[in-house]
């Protein structure tokens, strides 16, 4: 009597032999060698971005803090508004402008 736990195998059922997979051989690189970051224009771009971020932070802090103070708010509120907007908007805008100015100077456009 046959049960479901161990069905009978027919002679037509054969296990396939194992297949060996060959790994590809590494090819030599044809890419040009990378230059050091200090000699490329990217290093100047990063410096321009960082300088622009710092200048943007200070400029936004002074501008919006001064505008808030001139509008009649207290010193603490003016410092808070200036610091908040300088933190969230100054580095992004200043860094973007610093990078764009550097890029436009180096590309000659």
C-alpha positions as CSV (number, residue, x, y, z in Angstrom):
1,X,0.0,0.0,0.0
2,X,1.4,3.4,-1.0
3,X,1.2,6.4,1.3
4,X,1.5,10.1,0.6
5,X,4.5,10.4,2.9
6,X,6.7,8.2,0.6
7,X,5.5,8.1,-3.0
8,X,7.0,5.5,-5.2
9,X,9.7,6.7,-7.6
10,X,9.6,5.6,-11.2
11,X,12.8,4.7,-13.0
12,X,12.2,7.8,-15.3
13,X,13.0,10.1,-12.4
14,X,16.7,10.9,-12.5
15,X,18.6,13.5,-10.5
16,X,20.4,15.9,-12.8
17,X,24.2,16.1,-12.3
18,X,25.7,19.2,-10.6
19,X,26.7,22.0,-12.9
20,X,29.9,23.8,-12.3
21,X,29.9,27.6,-12.8
22,X,33.0,29.2,-14.1
23,X,33.9,32.6,-12.6
24,X,34.8,35.3,-15.0
25,X,38.5,36.3,-15.1
26,X,39.1,39.9,-14.0
27,X,39.9,42.2,-16.9
28,X,42.5,44.9,-16.6
29,X,41.1,48.4,-16.0
30,X,41.1,50.7,-19.0
31,X,39.9,53.7,-17.0
32,X,42.4,56.6,-16.6
33,X,44.0,57.0,-13.2
34,X,42.2,59.2,-10.7
35,X,43.8,62.5,-9.8
36,X,44.3,63.6,-6.3
37,X,41.5,65.8,-4.9
38,X,43.9,68.5,-4.0
39,X,45.0,69.0,-7.6
40,X,41.5,69.0,-9.2
41,X,39.0,71.7,-9.5
42,X,36.7,69.8,-7.1
43,X,38.8,70.8,-4.2
44,X,38.3,74.5,-5.0
45,X,34.6,73.8,-5.5
46,X,34.3,72.3,-2.0
47,X,36.2,75.2,-0.5
48,X,33.9,77.7,-2.3
49,X,30.9,75.8,-1.1
50,X,32.1,75.8,2.6
51,X,33.0,79.5,2.4
52,X,29.7,80.4,0.8
53,X,27.9,78.4,3.5
54,X,29.6,80.3,6.3
55,X,29.0,83.7,4.6
56,X,25.4,82.7,3.9
57,X,24.8,81.7,7.6
58,X,26.2,85.0,8.8
59,X,24.4,87.1,6.2
60,X,21.0,85.6,6.9
61,X,21.5,85.8,10.6
62,X,22.3,89.5,10.5
63,X,19.7,90.4,7.9
64,X,16.7,88.6,9.4
65,X,17.7,89.2,13.0
66,X,18.1,92.9,12.2
67,X,14.8,93.0,10.3
68,X,13.0,91.3,13.2
69,X,14.6,93.7,15.7
70,X,13.6,96.7,13.5
71,X,10.1,95.4,13.3
72,X,9.7,95.9,17.1
73,X,10.3,92.4,18.5
74,X,12.6,91.8,21.5
75,X,16.3,91.0,21.3
76,X,15.7,87.4,22.3
77,X,13.0,86.9,19.5
78,X,15.3,88.6,17.0
79,X,18.2,86.4,17.8
80,X,15.9,83.3,17.7
81,X,14.4,84.2,14.3
82,X,17.9,85.1,13.0
83,X,19.4,81.8,14.2
84,X,16.6,79.7,13.0
85,X,16.5,81.1,9.5
86,X,20.3,81.2,9.3
87,X,20.6,77.5,10.3
88,X,18.0,76.3,7.8
89,X,18.5,78.7,4.9
90,X,21.9,80.3,5.1
91,X,24.3,77.4,4.4
92,X,22.2,76.0,1.6
93,X,21.8,79.3,-0.3
94,X,25.3,80.5,0.5
95,X,26.9,77.2,-0.4
96,X,25.0,77.1,-3.7
97,X,26.0,80.6,-4.6
98,X,29.6,80.0,-3.7
99,X,29.8,76.9,-5.8
100,X,28.1,78.6,-8.8
101,X,30.5,81.5,-8.6
102,X,33.5,79.2,-8.4
103,X,32.2,77.1,-11.3
104,X,31.5,80.2,-13.5
105,X,35.0,81.5,-12.8
106,X,36.8,78.2,-13.6
107,X,34.7,77.5,-16.7
108,X,35.3,81.0,-18.2
109,X,31.6,81.7,-18.9
